[in-house]
Amino acid sequence: MTTSVQVLQYIKSEMPHVTSTQAMKLLYYTQAWSLVWTGRQAFSDPVIAWQYGPATLDAYQAFQNQARPRRDLIGDDLKSVVDAVIVHYGQMTAGQLRDMTHSERPWRNVYYAADGGHEARRAISLTDMKKEYTMQALKGKGPTKPQLHSAVVDQVAFEALLDRVRAEDREALDILASR
């Protein structure tokens, strides 16, 4: 699966002057809107509720180490999601983005949790993200959903792949079927 560092590199290639705080918020919004639009995570790293808003540890460290911008590490659908996020949020300052994430439930639910969620660097819930931004989408807020690419599947090739998987996993399937 894609990592937040790979998405960060794409963001930096599109926004060469992005600050660390802006980049972390753009990563967060990429994760959130990917969940809403595709039903899938944009990247595998957890988004943590830090003092200045959502961030991923790996991307933060990579930003500080000047990770080289690259466009070729993520797929076209994810690029479309990131591009939509950049168009919508990319002109906002780091302070505006921080204030926005601080006003939204996913970050607040963790940061202000009774158990000191922020001190434990707890991850922001993917479910909370999906709920919050689905509601925003229903209210007409947020970025415009991009046109996502769809794969055309050749039925013959699909059947051949399915047959190969069945043959490779026959023993495991037989064990499961006998239980």
Backbone torsions as a table, in degrees:
resi	resn	phi	psi	omega
1	MET	NA	155.5	178.6
2	THR	-66.0	148.3	177.7
3	THR	-107.6	163.8	178.1
4	SER	-64.7	-28.8	179.0
5	VAL	-66.8	-39.2	177.7
6	GLN	-65.1	-41.4	177.5
7	VAL	-66.7	-40.7	177.0
8	LEU	-57.3	-43.4	-179.3
9	GLN	-61.6	-38.5	176.9
10	TYR	-65.8	-45.0	178.7
11	ILE	-57.6	-45.4	-179.2
12	LYS	-65.9	-30.7	177.7
13	SER	-70.3	-30.8	-179.7
14	GLU	-87.7	-25.9	-177.8
15	MET	-132.7	77.7	-174.3
16	PRO	-57.1	-24.8	-176.7
17	HIS	-103.2	16.2	-180.0
18	VAL	-63.7	141.3	176.5
19	THR	-88.6	166.2	179.1
20	SER	-58.4	-46.7	-178.6
21	THR	-63.3	-44.2	177.1
22	GLN	-60.3	-45.9	-177.4
23	ALA	-60.7	-41.7	-179.7
24	MET	-63.6	-39.1	179.9
25	LYS	-71.4	-37.0	176.8
26	LEU	-65.6	-36.9	174.5
27	LEU	-61.8	-46.0	179.5
28	TYR	-58.7	-49.0	-179.4
29	TYR	-66.6	-31.7	174.6
30	THR	-62.1	-45.5	178.6
31	GLN	-60.3	-47.6	-176.4
32	ALA	-63.2	-49.0	-176.9
33	TRP	-72.7	-28.2	173.6
34	SER	-63.3	-41.6	177.2
35	LEU	-60.2	-41.5	-178.8
36	VAL	-70.3	-47.9	-172.2
37	TRP	-81.9	-32.2	-175.2
38	THR	-115.8	-16.6	-175.7
39	GLY	78.6	6.0	-178.0
40	ARG	-125.3	153.1	173.9
41	GLN	-68.4	145.3	175.0
42	ALA	-76.3	-33.3	-178.8
43	PHE	-150.8	162.2	-171.8
44	SER	-86.8	-20.1	-175.7
45	ASP	-68.8	144.2	175.9
46	PRO	-73.3	146.0	175.1
47	VAL	-96.1	123.0	-174.6
48	ILE	-99.9	144.2	178.0
49	ALA	-86.3	87.5	178.1
50	TRP	-86.8	170.8	-178.0
51	GLN	-55.0	-42.3	-176.9
52	TYR	-94.0	15.8	176.8
53	GLY	114.9	-174.6	-177.2
54	PRO	-66.2	143.2	177.2
55	ALA	-161.4	159.4	170.8
56	THR	-109.7	140.1	-177.2
57	LEU	-60.5	-46.9	-177.8
58	ASP	-62.4	-43.4	-179.6
59	ALA	-68.5	-38.9	178.1
60	TYR	-60.5	-46.9	179.2
61	GLN	-64.9	-39.8	179.0
62	ALA	-65.0	-37.7	178.6
63	PHE	-63.6	-44.2	-179.6
64	GLN	-64.1	-30.5	179.4
65	ASN	-90.3	12.4	177.0
66	GLN	58.7	52.7	176.2
67	ALA	-53.4	131.6	-176.6
68	ARG	-68.9	128.7	178.4
69	PRO	-63.3	133.0	176.3
70	ARG	-141.8	140.8	-179.0
71	ARG	-97.9	-14.1	-167.5
72	ASP	-96.3	11.5	-174.5
73	LEU	-97.4	-7.1	179.9
74	ILE	-127.3	156.9	-177.6
75	GLY	-77.4	170.0	-176.7
76	ASP	-63.2	-40.2	179.0
77	ASP	-62.7	-43.7	179.7
78	LEU	-67.6	-37.6	174.7
79	LYS	-58.7	-40.3	179.0
80	SER	-62.2	-40.6	178.3
81	VAL	-65.8	-48.4	-179.9
82	VAL	-60.6	-43.6	179.9
83	ASP	-60.0	-42.4	178.3
84	ALA	-64.1	-39.4	177.6
85	VAL	-64.7	-44.0	179.5
86	ILE	-62.7	-43.7	179.3
87	VAL	-60.0	-41.7	-176.4
88	HIS	-78.2	-44.8	-172.5
89	TYR	-107.0	-12.2	-169.6
90	GLY	-64.6	-23.0	179.9
91	GLN	-88.6	-4.5	-179.6
92	MET	-79.6	147.9	177.3
93	THR	-75.3	166.9	176.8
94	ALA	-58.4	-41.7	179.7
95	GLY	-64.4	-41.4	178.2
96	GLN	-64.3	-43.1	178.9
97	LEU	-65.2	-41.9	177.6
98	ARG	-60.2	-48.4	-179.4
99	ASP	-61.5	-39.0	-179.9
100	MET	-64.8	-48.2	-179.2
101	THR	-65.3	-33.2	178.5
102	HIS	-68.7	-23.0	-179.3
103	SER	-88.4	-8.2	-175.7
104	GLU	-100.4	148.7	-173.2
105	ARG	-57.0	-45.0	-174.0
106	PRO	-54.5	-45.8	179.7
107	TRP	-70.5	-45.9	-178.6
108	ARG	-60.2	-41.1	-178.5
109	ASN	-57.9	-35.1	-179.6
110	VAL	-88.7	-47.5	-173.9
111	TYR	-62.4	-40.3	-177.5
112	TYR	-100.7	19.7	-179.5
113	ALA	-62.3	146.5	-178.4
114	ALA	-58.4	-29.4	-178.3
115	ASP	-88.1	13.5	179.3
116	GLY	71.1	42.0	-175.7
117	GLY	-49.9	-39.4	-178.6
118	HIS	-68.4	-34.3	-179.8
119	GLU	-68.5	-31.3	179.1
120	ALA	-87.1	1.9	-177.6
121	ARG	53.4	49.2	179.1
122	ARG	-70.7	150.4	179.2
123	ALA	-78.7	146.0	173.4
124	ILE	-75.0	134.3	-176.7
125	SER	-66.1	130.5	175.6
126	LEU	-62.9	-35.5	178.1
127	THR	-64.2	-43.3	177.4
128	ASP	-61.6	-40.6	178.2
129	MET	-61.5	-48.7	-176.6
130	LYS	-62.0	-41.2	178.7
131	LYS	-63.4	-50.3	-176.9
132	GLU	-58.4	-47.9	-172.6
133	TYR	-84.9	-21.1	170.2
134	THR	-66.4	-42.4	177.2
135	MET	-63.1	-41.2	177.9
136	GLN	-62.0	-43.6	180.0
137	ALA	-61.5	-41.4	179.3
138	LEU	-64.8	-27.5	178.2
139	LYS	-89.5	2.3	179.1
140	GLY	79.9	18.2	178.1
141	LYS	-98.1	163.8	175.1
142	GLY	90.9	-177.6	-178.0
143	PRO	-68.1	161.9	174.9
144	THR	-80.3	131.3	-179.5
145	LYS	-62.7	128.3	180.0
146	PRO	-76.5	162.0	172.2
147	GLN	-76.7	113.5	-179.4
148	LEU	-90.2	148.1	-178.0
149	HIS	-78.3	143.1	176.2
150	SER	-118.9	142.3	-179.2
151	ALA	-86.4	138.3	174.4
152	VAL	-93.3	123.2	-176.7
153	VAL	-104.1	124.5	175.7
154	ASP	-78.3	121.3	-175.2
155	GLN	-58.9	-40.8	-179.2
156	VAL	-65.7	-44.3	179.4
157	ALA	-65.6	-38.0	179.0
158	PHE	-64.3	-45.5	179.1
159	GLU	-61.9	-39.9	178.4
160	ALA	-64.1	-42.2	177.5
161	LEU	-63.4	-44.3	178.8
162	LEU	-61.5	-42.9	177.4
163	ASP	-61.6	-41.1	179.0
164	ARG	-63.6	-44.4	179.2
165	VAL	-63.5	-43.5	178.0
166	ARG	-59.2	-43.1	-179.5
167	ALA	-66.0	-43.0	-178.9
168	GLU	-67.1	-33.7	-175.1
169	ASP	-106.5	16.6	-176.5
170	ARG	-55.4	-46.5	-177.7
171	GLU	-60.8	-46.5	180.0
172	ALA	-65.4	-39.7	179.0
173	LEU	-65.6	-38.1	178.5
174	ASP	-65.4	-40.5	178.0
175	ILE	-63.3	-45.4	179.9
176	LEU	-64.7	-39.2	-178.6
177	ALA	-66.7	-29.4	-177.6
178	SER	-81.9	-6.3	-178.2
179	ARG	-91.1	NA	NA
